[in-house]
């Protein structure tokens, strides 16, 4: 017959085993959460974690922003500015 200390040890072992299993499941869930971003989920890009890197501008891409004046208009504006 098992003495009381061995029974207590076995109960404690199974309690700890359950806790380990629960913690492993939590770690798995948190890792999956860390790996989600706007490209593989419905999260908006503003919710993506900061990567510390900025995209380099493409030198071949057309410039966006203000409109460019034609040479004739630019010359007229320079003449009017005088």
GIFEN-V268194 format. One record per backbone hydrogen bond with DSSP energy under -1.0 kcal/mol. NH is the residue of the N-H (numbers start at 1). CO is the residue of the C=O. E is the energy in kcal/mol with one decimal. If there is no record, write none. Layout:
NH	CO	E
NH	CO	E
This chain:
7	3	-1.6
8	4	-2.4
9	5	-2.1
10	6	-2.3
11	7	-2.3
12	8	-2.4
13	9	-2.2
14	10	-2.2
15	11	-2.1
16	12	-2.6
17	13	-2.3
18	14	-2.0
19	15	-2.0
20	16	-2.5
21	17	-2.2
22	18	-2.4
23	19	-2.7
24	20	-2.6
25	21	-2.0
26	22	-2.1
27	23	-2.6
28	24	-2.2
29	25	-2.3
30	26	-2.6
31	27	-2.5
32	28	-2.2
33	29	-2.1
34	30	-2.3
35	31	-1.7
47	44	-2.2
48	45	-1.7
61	58	-1.3
74	70	-2.8
75	71	-2.3
76	72	-2.0
77	73	-2.7
78	74	-2.1
79	75	-2.3
80	76	-2.4
81	77	-1.7
